[in-house]
Amino acid sequence: MNRRIHSCCNLLIICLLVSVSSLQCVGSDYRIDQKQGSMRDDTHPEVEDSLDQEEGAPPEDGQTIFFLNSDQFVTTKWSSFTADLSEVIVGEFSIKGRYSGAESYRPILYTDYMHLPFKPLETYQVTFDYRILETPDKGFETIFYSPTAGQQDIWLAGSVITGEKGDSGTVTLTNTLMDFVDYQARWNIIGTGAISIDNIQILNIDTGDVVVTLDIEPTRTMINVTRNTIRTKIESRPTIPVFYAWTNPKRVYDYDTTDSPYSLIWTTKGLARDLESAEPDVPPIDSYNMQEDHDTLYIINLQWNYWYPRVWTLSSDSIFYLNEVFKFHLGSEYPDTLMINFEHPEWPDLMAEKALGFKRAGFDGLLLDWWNNGAGNGRKEKDVEAARLSIIKAIRRKTGDAFILMGNVNWKTDDPTAKYLSGAFMELWKPDIGGKYVLTYDDESDSEWTPSIERMEDHLKHWDSVLSWPKIIAFEPWKITTGDYIADRYSAENYNYAKLFAAMVCVIPENGYFLYADNNDDWDGGDHQHAYYDFYHTDLGKPVSGMIEISEGVAYRKYEQGIIAYNRTTSEINVALSWGKRLRIGALEGVFVKDF
């Protein structure tokens, strides 16, 4: 659960720095120039100590790489970004340098003289803010350093910060440079210790010009979402994992709080406004917080078959543009909706590039809404199926198996794309907002989508059996609304149904998530609104068994500190359990029993 992160990321790697305002040049994504290696000396280690992370190459397991739009500054393996509130000086990030080894003068940041040259014999002044994070044994040095001058043992006086953990302040260093062309502004850890720095400015005293300023805020990230990071989030979820569908308008992680923790959240926030863009629009602080939240999965909803012109843009000249209205939204609460040319052969590859971009931006997976063959706006179902298969295969090839691919399957089961899916959103609509789900259905006479509680049970079993790892099932039955839609959330009838359905999703699938939501037609201001019931805070620990069926429509599952059971039938059940206890489960009831 996110608490607005109070501890550093386990491993944050800085490749470059950002928000550089310079009178001299405009930055671009930077690859460290290894030609500078010839100028290294033992006293001031040179560029081999910096990180040369190739653009596009995935980081190692658990690493977060921040990319910035400056080639004027270089960071090293002793540098990281920090968003820890106790370490940040201003804004959302600061540079953190830390060293605890036996060597001396470990650099954490320096300017690149090839992209930010200082003029010989002129006077420069560097200022910056700092905070000491770990008391140094010898201090932290700021110096104008020339590798050529260093080889001749020619040095300028530097500034040394000493003090205790928690000390902060501003440093100003002024030097007139010697007659060398390769001067750098450099920040070193002399011995051991840790420091954060921010708000850097370098001024040419002779001309009065500001040469460069550096505000430590990254522009984008590359995060390696892995099976381990996903597994950790699943294993860390509470007994009753609640999900939030389509968050808006807050930042996605702001919904997950102590009072109302969510274990699975999805959103469209982060999609680029241009529908053809493969680049995510995800602020680095969002990427950081999503991956630092170790018990919540974050999912992006990608548009695959339709789009909202009010929200996104798509040129009428685009190969994916169709001047075709999505007929299922006509006359509804939804804004004007146009179809995407999803049958175009280039669309699957673009979808795959989008998906990879969101994986690297810190999302754990994606959701495809309307994921069925009836979503083609009247196209033949076999053609829609072929397009869907092309899309899902391309995404899976590009993202690998360590990325959740979830489809909104509603009441559907027979889906040829299931072998490529690792998640299913069961948005279980019903035709009457004031009606209840029927209890059972007849295989011989009922159509596939008849909304019944028996069919819910069958669907949970089906999707748990056909999904790939990690088998995420987001189970959303809808409440009964007979009057005020908000007050009705808390009626005794809805509360009891919420407990029944929550028990079903906690017992049947391996990794179930739950939401008892408003009907989409309850109001026109948004869907999936809901109450956060008190029993959602039930803590029985983790499951220690799978589903144990007692009889048709009755089952339980063992947890570390109790059991969860459900009875979807109309008769009360008394169960003699194998360890000698008896359990009573009322008709249409879910029970959560501690120390049982």
N, C-alpha and C positions, 0 to 999 in steps of 0.2 A: 504494500500500500504506500502510495506517495504521500509524504508529509512536507512537501517542498524541500528538497533534498538537504539533509544536514550532515552528510558525510560525503567524502570525495568518491568519485567513480573509482572502481577497483583498479582500472588501468586506462588512463586517458592519454592519448598520444597526440601531440601537436605536430603537424607537418609545416604549417606556415602561420602567419599572423595577419589580421584583417583590419578593416576600417582605417586604412592609412590614407591620410590627406596630405599629399605632397605637392610641392611646387615644381617638382623635377620630373616625375614620371608616373604613369598609371600602371598598377600592378596587374598580374595575371597569375593563375594557379602555378605554383612554383615547384620545380624539381631542383634539388640541391645540385649545384655545379661542382662536380668532383675535381675540376681543374685546380680549385683552390688548395687541394690537398698538398701540393708541393710546398706550400708556404707554412706548413705546420712546424711548430717547435714544441719541446717537451714542457715548457713553462706555461704556455697558453695553447692547449690542444685545439686543433683547427677542425676543419669541416668534416673529417671522418667520423667525428663524434655525433654529427647530426643525423637525423632520420631521413632516409631516402625512400619513402613509401611511394611506389609507382601509382599514379592515378589510374583508377579502374581495378587495381588488384585488391582482393578482399583482405581486410586485416585479419590477424590471428584471432583464435577463439577468445571471446571476451573483451577484445580491444575495441575502443572507440577512437576513430581518427577524425580530427577536426581539420577542415580545409579552409583556407583564408585567401583573400584576394590581394596579397602583397608579395612581391619578390624582393622587398627591401630589408626584411628582417628574416633571420634564420633562428630556429630553435634546436634544441639538442635532446638527447635521450634523458637528460636530467630535468626536462621541462614537462609540464602538463598544464592543461586547463583545469581550473577548479571552479565549481559552482557552489561549493560549500559556503553557507552564509557566514560562517565564522572566519572564512579565509578571503572572500571576495572583498575588494576595496570599493569598487563602484560598478554599477550595472549588474549583469548576470554572470559574467565570467572575469577571472583575472588569471595571469600567468603565475604558476607555482613552480618554483625550483627547489629541489631537495637532493642532498647528497649525504651519505653516511659512510663512505669508504675511506680508504687510507691515502688517496691521491690528493693533490692540491690544485686549486684554481680550475675547478670544473665549470665550464661556461653553461649558462642556461639560456642566454639570448644574445645575439649580436646583429649588427647591421651588415648587409652585404655590400662591400665597397664597389662591386661591379654594377650594382643597380642603384646605389645611393652613395655616390662619390663625394668625399669632402675635399675642399680645395686646400692644398698645402699653404702653410704660413698664415692662414686665416684663423679667427677665433670662433669657437663653437661652444655652445652651452646646452647641456642635457639636463632636463628635470623629469622627475617621475615620483609617484607615490609608492609607498611600500608598507608591508606589515610583516613582522617576524612571526613565523609559525612554529619554528623550533629554534631554541637558543643556539646560536653559532659558537663554535670554539675559537674561531679566528676572525669571523666576520664575513660580510658580503661586499665585494668590490665592484665599483663601476669605473671604467677606464676608457680613454681613447687609445686604441692599440693598433699599431702597424706591424704586420708580420715581418716586413722588410727591416723596419727599425729594430724589432725585437731580435732579429738575427745578429744585429750589430750592438746589441745590449744598450739600446737607446730607448728610454721610457719617459712617458709623461706622468705627472702626479695624478693619482686616482682618488676616488672617494671611498671610504670604507664605512659600512654600517655595522655597528655593534649594538648590543642591547640584549633584552630578555624576550622570551616568548610573549606575544601580545603587544609589544611596542610597535608604533606606526609613526609615519611622518612623511616628509617630502625631502628629496635629495636634489641639490643643484651642483653640477660639476661644470666648471669653465676651464677650457684649455686653448692655448694657441698652438696649432699643429706645427710639427717640424716639416721639412721639405721631402715628404713621402706621399705617394698617391694612393696608398692602400689602407688608410686609416678606417677603423671600425669603432663604433660605440659598442661597448661590451659589458655584460653583466656576469660576474663570476661568483661562485661559492668558493671561498679561499680554503676552508677546511671542511667541516661538516655543519649541517643546519638546514633549515627550510625557510623560504621567504616567498611572499606573493608581491607582484609588482603590477602597476597599471598606470594609465594616463601619462604616457611618455611623450615628451616634446623635445625636439632638437632645434636650436635657433642659431643662425649665423649672426654673431654679434656685430661683425663688420658691416654687413648689409642691412641688418635688422629683419631679414627674412626668416620665416619659420620654414625650416627645411623639411620636416616631417613631424606628424603626430601619429600616435598609435593608441587607439582605444581597443582594449583586449576583448573583442567580441567576434566570434567566428561567423562565417557566412553559411557553411553547411558542414555536414558530417558524413563519415562512412562508418557504419556499425556492422559488425559481423554477428547477426542473429544466428544462433546455432541450436542444435537439438538440446544441448546442455542449458542454454539460457531459457528456452521454452519449457523444458522439463522442470527447471527450478521454479518457474512461475506457477506451473500446474501443481507441483508438490507443496507449494507454500500457500495455496489458497485455503480459505476457511472451510468449515464443514458444509455450509450451504453457500455455494459460490453464486452470487447474484451478478447479472450482467446488465449493461446499459447500452441500448441500441440508439445509434445516431445522435450523439451528443451535439448540442448547439445551445448557445454560441460561445460558451466558455472554452478555455484551453482543455484539451481532452483529459488531461490528468487531474484537473481541478475537481472532477466529479468524485474521485476516489478519496474519501475522507474517513476519519475515525468513526464518526457517527453512521455513515452510510458507505461502507467499503464495497467496491465493485471489483470483481475478479476478471472480468472481460468487458472491454469497451470498444465500440467501433464508431467511426466518424467519417465524414467527407472532408473535414478540415485538414488541409495539407495538399489537396489536389490543386494543381496549377489551374489558373483561370482559363488558359488556352487548352482546349480539349486534346489537341494534337501534341502537346508538350509531354515528353517522357520524364521531365525533371520534377521531383516533388517540391512543394512549397512548404517546407517544414522548418521552422526556426530551430537552430541548434539546441536551445534550451529545452525545447519540446523533445527532441531526440534524446538528449541527456536524461531528462526526467522519466521518459517512458522506459528506458533500459535500466535506470536505477530503481524503478518500481518493481521489486522482485516477486510480487505476488499478483500482478495484474497483466493480462494479455491485452495488447493494443492492436486493433485491426483497422485497416483503411477500406472504405467502400469504393470500389472502382466502378465507374459507369461502363457497361459493356454493350448495351442495346439502345439506350435512350439518354437524352441529356436535357437540362433546363437552360434555355437561352438567357433566362434572368440571372443565372448563377455563373455559367461558363460561356466561352466564346468558341465558335468554329466557323472559319471562313466558308462562304458559299462556294468558293473555288476548291475547297478541300475534297480529296477523293473519298472522304468519309462523311461528307455532308449529304443529307437527304432532306428535301423540303416535304417531309412527311410527318404528320402529327401522330403521336402515340395515342391511339384511340382509347385505351383503357383509362387514361387520365382526363378525357373530355368530360366536362361538367362536374369534375370532382374538386376536392379541396386543394389539389396539387396545381402548381403553376403550369403555364404552357410548356408542353413537352414535345420534343422532336426526336425522331429515330436517328440512330447512327447506322451508317452502312457497315454493319458488323460482318457482312458476308464478303467484304473486300479481302482479297488474299493477304494484304499487308496489315490488316487490323490485328491479327493474333500476335505478330512480332512487336507491334507498338504496345499492346497490352502487356506483353512479357517484359519489355523495357521499363514500363511504368512500375510493374510489380517489383522488379529488381531494385529500382530506385527507392521504393518505399521500404524494402527490406534493409537497404543500406542506410536509410534515414531513421531506423529504429523501430519500425512496426514489426509485429510478430506474424502478421498474415494479412490476408485481404478477404473481403466479402463481395460476392457477386449476387446482387439482388435480382429478383424475377428470374431465378436460375431454373428455367424449364422450357420445354419446347413450345409452350403456348405464348411465349413472350415475343414472338416475331411479328406481331401486328398484322396477322392474317397470312403470313408466309406458310408454306407447307412445313409441317412439323419435322419431316425428314431433313429439310434444308436447314432449319434452325438447329437441329441436333448436330448436323455436320459442322456448322459454324461454331457451335459451343464446344465440340470436341477439339476443333483446331485451336480455339482460344485457350482452353484449359491445358492442353498438351504443351503448347508453347510456353505458358507461364510456368508449368512444372519443370520443364527442361531448363528454363532460365534461372529459376529460384532454388532448385533442388528440393529435397524433402524437409529441410529445416525452415519451412515457411508454411503457415497454415493457409490452406485454400478452402474457404467456406462458401457454400452456396445457400441461398434462401430457398429451401426445398418445400416450404409450406407443408401440404399434406401428401406430397408426392413420394414415391418410393422407387419405382422402376426407372432409374436414371443411368444411362450408359456412361456418364461422366463420373460416376461415383468412385471408380477405381483411382481417379486422380485427385479426389477431394480428401481433405483431412479434417473437415469441419462441416456441420450442417446446422443451419438456422431454421428451426421449426416454428415459423410464424403461423400459429394455428387459428386462422380467422374462422369466424362463425357468421352466418347470414343475418342474425338478429341480435342487436346489442343487448336486448333485455332477456334473451333466451339463454338456456343452459346447453352445454354439450350433452347429447344423448349418451346413454350408458354403453350400449353395444351396437354392433352392426351385423348385418347378414351378408356373408361372403357371396352368396348367390344372387342377391337382389340389389345390394347397395352399391352405389357408384364409388369410385376410388377416393373421392374427397369428402365423403360423409363425415362431418365433425362429431366424433364420439370419443369417449374416454377409453374405451377398449382399443380403438384405432390408435390413440396416443401411445398406449402401451406397446402395441405392435410396431409403431414407427420408431419408438426409442430403441427397441430391440434390433429392428432392421438396420438403422443407420449406425448403431454401435458395431454391428457385424461387418458392414461393408466399407466403412471409412478406413483410410490409412492413418498411421500414427500422426498426431496424438489423439485422434478420435474425439474432437471437441464437438459437443452437442449443446447448442443454445436453444432451450426449450421455453417457448413463450405462448402459453394459453392466454385467452382474453377473459376479462371479468364480466360480470353481469351488471348491466346498467339499467336501472328502472326509473331513476329520478335525477338528482344532482350527481353528475358523473364523478365529482371529487368526493363527496360524502359517501357515495356508494362503494368507493374503494375500501372503506372501513366497516362495511356491513358484516354481520356475523356470518352470513352465507358466503360472501367473497373471502373472508378470512379463512374459513374452513376449506374452501376449494383451493386457496393458495397453499395451505398446508398439505393437502392431498397431492397436488401437482408437484410441489417441491419435494415431497418424499419420493414420488415416482422417479424424478430425475436424479435424485441422490442415490437411489437403489439400482436402477436398471443399467444405465450406461457407465462405461469406465470413467469418463471425464465429462460429466454433465454440468451445465450452468443454467440458471433459472431466472425467469422474469414473469410475474403475473401482471399483465399490462391492461391499460384501457383498450377498448375497441378503437379501431382507426376512425370510426364514425362518431365517437363520443364528442369530439369537438374538432373544429377546423384549424386549430392553432398548432397542431403537431401530433405525431403518433408516438406510441410506446411510452406514454407517461404512466406513472405507477406510484403506489405506496411502497415505502420501505418498512416492512412489517417487523415487529419486535422479535419474532421467532427466527428471523434471518440471522440473528446474533447467536443462535444456538451453537455451542462449542462441544462437540463430541470427538474432536481430534480428526485423524485421517481414517479413511476406510481400510479395513484389514481383511476384507473378503470381497468376493463378487456378489452378484445377486443370488439370493437363496429363495426359490419359489416354494411356497407352502401349498397353495392350490391355485386354481385358475383365478387370476385377478388379485392375488394376495402374495406379497413377497417382502423380504427384509434384507438388510445388509449390515454386517458387523462393522463397528467403528472402534477406535482405540478406547473410547470412554462410554460406549453404549451401543445402541442400535437405532436404525431408522427403518420404519416399516410402513406399508400402505395397504389399503383394502379398497379397491375400486368397485366392489360389489354392493348390493343393497342389504346385505345381511351382516350382522356383527359376527366377528370371528374370535374364538379363543384358541390360542396356539400354545401347545406344550413344546417348549424349546429343548434342545438336546442337553443343555447344561442344567436342567431341572426347574427352570422358571417358566411361568405362564405369562402370556402376553395377550391382552384384550385389545382388539382393533375394531373400532366402530365402523358402521357402514359409511362408505365414501369418506374415509378418514386417513390422514397421514399422521404418524406419531414419531416423536423424537425423544427417546428414553435414555437418560444418563445413568451410568453405573448399573447397567442391567446385564 
